[in-house]
Amino acid sequence: MEPDERQLLKEAVCDAILERTRRLVSGDGEVGRTIVGAKPSQVLSSGFILPRINENGDDETSDIRLAAHGLDLRIRAGEGSLRVAPELSVYLRVLPSADDLFARAGRLIPRAELSRDAAQRAKAEITRRLESLAAGLSGRARREMRASIAAAVYREMGVEVPAGAIVPQGAEADLDPSHASPPSSDSASLRLRIPNTISRRYDAPLKWRRVDVPVPPLELPLPADPGEWKQQAADYSQQLHAAIRGACMAYLVSEDGREWAWRRRRPESEDFWSRNAWEGYLRRMRTDPPVAADVLPQIQMQLLVQVLPDPTSHGCQSVRVALENLRESDADMECGLFNVAVQLELPDASLAPMRLERVRRSYHLAGFMTMPAIGVNGGVEDLGADAGIRTLRTTWMPRYVLPRMQAREVPAVPTAYSQLCDPKVD
């Protein structure tokens, strides 16, 4: 390979690694179609905006909890329109399959625990037997005796205790700290099998499915009228709410939604014992139709369009276009907006470049430090102009691409030192 080809190959590999990383951390594409084990906002780390105000009325925005995404630009007076095309998706809670539940040694299966009354009875019986059988014992001998008594008490109550399983042992006063509490995610084969009658209540393990929301673009006429644009953006925000609800309802009435959408009926202890038991729970759940109010997130968001006169350039206006996630109504639902992006199309002649200034003046760079727009909690990609229409799109992975320098040779220009130093050569 030629040196230039090797350089291109290296850049292509770097681009592929960066793009794969972006998809993983933002849940883009099929990699984020479903998420299990936790809320998507706790698993993903980029590409989404969360409610600014939580359900208690507190402002939770920070450098790592973003509530807005968009871009700032400057426009000149002109004809045509500014076309705004947002992109977004939401997550709905669904039921995990048996494959999800028992994968990776059953990490999604909750730890088996007795009900409060049954746990108190077991604790009292374990303590009573320990006082009579382990009098005078201490250290390891006492711990082994306690474990043996606890297993016997649990079996007498009807609990199946597999070999090697860790059994809660009542009072923890004289337990070894390393064995004081069972691990949070036991292997499915070592999980206690507690009958429904003496078991605590469980929730279905978390699983979420992404629903992409198709939204129509917004056409804002040029030249910009701040009052008219503000009203159009407010009306468009209502269309976005309707589009989110429409996309979610379309999923709920689909075959996949009818099969897997989450219901409020809780699983029982015996439903976690085997794949067949969990499949039986799913069949019982599907007899209840999904309830939209239980599944649809009540997202409060808006498209922000602000227009201000640019004091640095007569006849220009500064414009901010951004999606904002305003308020969370239910912390148990996922009220974030995911895979968020904003694309703008406007006449190329109407886009005024934004000039960047340095803290310390650099005369050799003056006039060259310009860009088409500046991202709000992100970056901006300039997709170029086609038929006089410039397209800008926000990105969560801003990159600066250094222009490639190529040496050019002009035959009419001499380059030999012997000629350049000759005063007779013009």
C-alpha positions in Angstrom: 0.0 0.0 0.0 1.1 3.5 -0.7 1.7 5.8 2.3 -1.4 7.8 1.6 -3.5 4.6 1.4 -2.2 3.4 4.8 -3.1 6.8 6.3 -6.6 6.5 4.9 -6.9 3.0 6.3 -5.8 4.1 9.7 -8.4 7.0 9.7 -11.1 4.6 8.5 -10.4 2.2 11.4 -10.4 5.1 13.9 -13.7 6.3 12.5 -15.2 2.8 12.8 -14.1 2.5 16.5 -15.5 5.9 17.3 -18.8 5.2 15.6 -19.1 1.8 17.4 -18.4 3.5 20.7 -21.0 6.2 20.0 -23.7 3.6 19.2 -22.9 1.6 22.4 -23.0 4.6 24.8 -26.0 6.2 23.2 -28.1 3.1 22.4 -28.4 4.0 18.7 -29.3 1.3 16.2 -30.1 -2.2 17.1 -27.7 -2.2 20.0 -30.1 -0.1 22.1 -33.4 -1.5 20.8 -33.9 -3.2 24.2 -32.2 -2.6 27.5 -32.5 -5.0 30.5 -31.7 -4.7 34.2 -32.0 -0.9 34.7 -33.5 2.2 33.3 -32.0 3.3 30.0 -30.9 6.6 31.5 -28.8 4.7 34.0 -27.3 2.4 31.4 -26.5 4.8 28.6 -24.3 7.8 28.9 -24.8 10.0 25.8 -27.4 11.0 23.2 -30.3 11.7 25.5 -31.8 14.6 27.5 -33.5 14.1 30.9 -36.2 16.2 32.6 -34.9 19.5 34.1 -37.4 19.3 37.0 -38.0 16.1 38.9 -41.3 14.9 40.3 -40.6 16.7 43.6 -40.1 20.1 41.8 -36.3 20.2 42.2 -34.0 21.3 39.3 -31.6 18.4 38.7 -29.7 19.7 35.7 -25.9 19.4 35.8 -22.9 18.9 33.6 -23.8 15.2 33.4 -27.6 15.5 33.4 -28.5 17.5 30.4 -32.0 18.8 29.7 -31.5 20.5 26.3 -29.8 19.8 23.0 -29.7 22.0 19.9 -27.6 24.7 18.2 -27.0 28.5 17.9 -26.6 30.2 14.6 -26.7 33.6 12.9 -29.0 34.4 10.0 -29.3 37.3 7.6 -32.5 38.8 6.3 -33.6 36.9 3.2 -36.3 34.9 1.5 -37.2 31.3 1.9 -37.7 29.3 5.2 -35.8 27.7 8.0 -36.8 24.0 8.1 -36.4 22.3 11.6 -36.4 18.5 11.7 -36.0 17.0 15.2 -35.2 13.4 15.8 -36.0 11.6 19.0 -37.1 8.3 20.6 -38.6 7.1 23.9 -38.4 3.9 25.9 -41.4 1.9 27.1 -41.3 -0.8 29.8 -41.8 -4.4 28.6 -41.7 -7.8 30.1 -38.5 -9.9 30.0 -38.5 -13.2 28.2 -37.3 -16.4 29.8 -34.1 -16.0 27.8 -33.6 -12.6 29.3 -34.4 -13.8 32.8 -32.1 -16.9 32.9 -29.2 -15.5 30.9 -25.9 -14.9 32.6 -26.7 -17.2 35.5 -30.0 -15.5 36.1 -28.7 -12.1 37.0 -32.1 -10.5 36.5 -33.8 -12.9 39.0 -34.5 -11.1 42.3 -33.1 -12.6 45.5 -35.6 -15.0 47.1 -36.8 -13.6 50.5 -39.5 -14.6 53.0 -42.4 -12.4 53.7 -42.1 -10.2 56.8 -44.2 -12.4 59.0 -42.5 -15.6 57.8 -39.0 -14.0 58.2 -39.8 -13.0 61.8 -41.0 -16.5 62.6 -37.8 -18.0 61.1 -35.6 -15.6 62.9 -37.2 -16.4 66.3 -36.9 -20.2 65.7 -33.3 -19.9 64.5 -32.4 -17.9 67.6 -34.2 -20.3 70.0 -32.5 -23.4 68.6 -29.1 -21.6 68.5 -29.3 -20.8 72.2 -30.0 -24.4 73.1 -27.7 -26.2 70.7 -24.7 -23.8 70.4 -24.2 -22.8 74.0 -20.5 -22.3 74.6 -19.6 -22.3 70.9 -17.9 -19.3 69.2 -16.2 -18.3 66.1 -16.3 -20.7 63.1 -18.1 -23.5 65.0 -20.9 -21.2 66.0 -21.3 -19.8 62.4 -21.4 -23.4 61.0 -24.0 -24.3 63.6 -26.1 -21.2 62.8 -26.0 -22.0 59.1 -27.1 -25.6 59.7 -29.9 -24.5 61.9 -31.1 -21.9 59.5 -31.2 -24.4 56.6 -33.1 -26.8 58.7 -35.7 -24.2 59.8 -36.2 -23.1 56.2 -36.7 -26.6 55.0 -39.2 -27.3 57.7 -41.2 -24.2 56.5 -41.3 -25.7 53.0 -38.4 -23.9 51.4 -36.2 -25.8 49.0 -32.6 -25.0 49.9 -30.1 -26.1 47.2 -26.6 -27.2 48.3 -24.3 -24.2 48.5 -27.1 -21.7 48.8 -26.8 -18.9 51.4 -29.7 -18.8 53.9 -30.6 -15.7 55.9 -29.7 -16.6 59.5 -31.7 -14.3 61.7 -29.8 -12.0 64.1 -26.4 -10.8 62.7 -24.7 -9.9 65.9 -22.1 -12.7 65.9 -21.8 -13.4 62.2 -18.7 -13.1 60.2 -18.9 -9.7 58.4 -17.9 -11.4 55.1 -21.0 -13.6 55.4 -23.4 -11.1 56.9 -25.5 -10.5 53.9 -26.2 -12.7 50.8 -24.9 -11.5 47.5 -27.4 -9.3 45.6 -27.5 -11.5 42.5 -27.3 -15.2 43.3 -27.0 -17.8 40.6 -30.3 -19.2 39.5 -29.2 -22.7 40.5 -28.5 -21.5 44.1 -31.6 -19.4 44.6 -33.9 -20.5 47.4 -37.3 -21.8 46.3 -39.7 -20.2 48.6 -43.4 -21.1 48.2 -45.8 -18.3 47.3 -47.6 -18.5 50.6 -44.5 -17.4 52.7 -42.7 -15.3 50.1 -42.4 -11.5 49.8 -43.9 -9.8 46.8 -41.8 -9.2 43.7 -41.8 -6.8 40.7 -41.1 -8.0 37.2 -37.4 -7.4 36.3 -36.8 -4.3 34.3 -36.7 -4.4 30.5 -37.2 -1.5 28.1 -37.9 -1.2 24.4 -37.0 1.8 22.3 -39.8 3.4 20.2 -38.6 5.7 17.5 -40.9 8.7 17.1 -41.4 10.0 13.5 -42.1 13.8 13.7 -43.0 16.2 10.9 -40.6 19.1 10.2 -41.4 22.7 11.1 -41.2 25.4 8.5 -40.3 28.8 9.8 -40.6 31.6 7.2 -37.8 34.0 6.5 -37.1 36.8 7.4 -37.4 35.9 11.1 -40.3 37.3 13.0 -39.6 36.6 16.7 -43.2 36.7 17.8 -44.5 34.6 15.0 -41.6 32.0 15.3 -42.3 31.7 19.1 -46.0 31.0 18.5 -45.2 28.5 15.7 -42.7 26.7 18.0 -45.3 26.5 20.8 -47.9 25.0 18.4 -45.2 22.6 17.1 -44.4 21.4 20.6 -47.9 20.2 21.0 -47.5 18.2 17.7 -44.3 16.6 19.2 -46.3 15.5 22.3 -49.0 14.1 19.9 -46.3 12.3 17.9 -44.8 10.7 21.0 -48.1 9.4 22.2 -49.1 8.3 18.7 -45.8 6.3 18.3 -46.3 4.7 21.7 -49.9 3.8 21.1 -49.0 2.3 17.7 -46.5 0.0 19.5 -49.1 -1.0 22.2 -51.6 -2.1 19.6 -49.0 -4.0 17.5 -48.4 -7.7 17.9 -45.2 -7.1 19.8 -46.8 -4.6 22.1 -49.8 -6.9 22.9 -47.3 -9.7 23.7 -44.7 -7.9 25.7 -45.9 -4.5 27.0 -45.6 -4.3 30.8 -48.7 -4.9 33.0 -49.1 -4.2 36.7 -49.8 -7.9 37.7 -46.8 -8.9 39.8 -45.0 -12.2 39.4 -45.0 -14.6 42.4 -42.0 -16.5 43.9 -42.7 -19.7 42.1 -42.7 -17.9 38.7 -38.9 -17.5 39.0 -38.2 -21.2 39.6 -37.8 -22.3 36.0 -38.2 -21.2 32.4 -41.5 -23.0 32.2 -42.8 -21.3 35.3 -41.9 -17.9 33.9 -43.5 -18.7 30.5 -46.7 -19.6 32.5 -46.5 -16.2 34.2 -46.2 -14.5 30.8 -49.3 -16.4 29.5 -51.3 -15.2 32.5 -50.1 -11.6 32.0 -51.2 -11.6 28.4 -54.8 -12.3 29.3 -54.8 -8.7 30.5 -54.6 -6.1 27.8 -51.9 -3.5 28.3 -53.0 -0.2 29.9 -51.7 2.9 28.2 -51.6 4.9 31.4 -49.3 2.3 33.0 -46.8 2.3 30.1 -46.8 5.6 28.3 -44.3 8.1 29.9 -45.9 11.5 30.5 -43.1 13.5 28.9 -43.2 17.3 29.1 -40.9 18.8 26.5 -40.8 21.7 24.0 -39.0 22.9 20.9 -37.3 26.2 21.9 -36.9 28.8 19.2 -35.4 32.1 20.3 -34.6 35.0 18.0 -32.5 38.0 19.2 -30.9 40.9 17.3 -27.2 40.4 16.8 -25.4 43.4 18.3 -22.2 42.7 16.5 -23.6 42.7 13.0 -26.3 45.0 11.7 -29.1 43.1 9.9 -28.2 39.7 11.4 -30.1 37.8 14.1 -29.0 35.2 16.6 -31.2 32.1 16.7 -31.3 29.2 19.1 -33.1 26.0 18.2 -33.2 23.3 20.8 -35.2 20.5 22.3 -35.9 20.8 26.0 -37.1 18.2 28.4 -39.0 20.1 31.1 -40.4 18.0 33.9 -40.7 14.4 35.2 -44.1 13.2 36.3 -43.2 9.7 37.4 -39.8 8.5 38.5 -40.7 4.8 37.8 -41.2 5.6 34.1 -38.4 6.6 31.7 -39.2 10.2 30.9 -36.0 10.9 28.9 -35.8 11.6 25.2 -33.2 9.5 23.5 -31.2 9.6 20.2 -32.0 13.3 20.1 -30.8 15.4 17.2 -31.9 18.6 15.4 -31.4 19.1 11.7 -31.8 22.5 10.1 -32.1 23.4 6.4 -32.0 27.1 5.2 -30.9 29.1 2.2 -27.1 29.2 2.0 -27.2 33.0 1.5 -29.2 33.4 4.8 -26.5 31.6 7.0 -24.0 34.1 8.5 -20.8 32.5 9.8 -20.2 32.7 13.5 -16.8 34.3 14.4 -14.8 32.8 17.2 -12.6 35.0 19.3 -9.5 34.1 21.2 -8.7 35.4 24.7 -5.4 36.5 23.4 -5.5 38.1 20.0 -3.9 36.1 17.2 -3.5 38.2 14.1 -2.4 35.4 11.8 -5.7 33.6 12.5 -8.0 36.6 12.4 -10.7 36.2 9.9 -10.3 32.4 9.7 -11.8 31.3 13.0 -15.4 30.9 11.9 -18.0 28.1 12.0 -21.5 27.8 10.7 -23.1 27.2 14.1 -22.3 26.3 17.7 -23.9 23.3 19.4 -25.9 23.5 22.6 -24.7 20.5 24.8 -23.2 18.9 21.7 -21.6 19.8 18.4 -22.7 20.7 14.9 -22.0 18.9 11.6 -22.1 21.0 8.4 -23.5 18.7 5.8 -22.9 21.1 3.0 -25.1 22.9 0.5 -27.2 21.4 -2.3 -29.2 23.6 -4.7 -28.5 26.6 -2.5 -29.9 24.9 0.7 -27.4 24.5 3.5 -28.0 21.6 6.0 -26.7 21.6 9.6 -27.2 18.7 12.0 -26.4 18.4 15.7 -24.1 15.6 17.0 -23.2 14.2 20.3 -19.7 13.3 19.1 -18.1 16.6 18.0 -15.0 16.2 15.9 -12.6 18.5 14.2 -11.3 17.2 10.9 -8.0 18.8 9.9 -8.1 19.6 6.2 -5.6 17.4 4.3 -2.7 19.4 2.8 -1.7 18.3 -0.7 1.4 19.7 -2.4 0.7 21.3 -5.8 3.2 21.9 -8.6 2.8 24.8 -11.0 5.1 24.3 -14.0 5.4 28.0 -14.7 6.9 28.7 -11.3 10.6 27.9 -10.9 11.6 26.1 -7.7 15.4 25.5 -8.2 17.5 27.6 -5.9 19.8 28.6 -8.7 16.9 30.2 -10.5 15.3 31.8 -7.5 18.5 33.6 -6.5 19.1 34.9 -10.1 18.0 38.5 -10.1 17.3 38.2 -13.9 14.5 35.7 -13.3 11.2 37.4 -12.7 
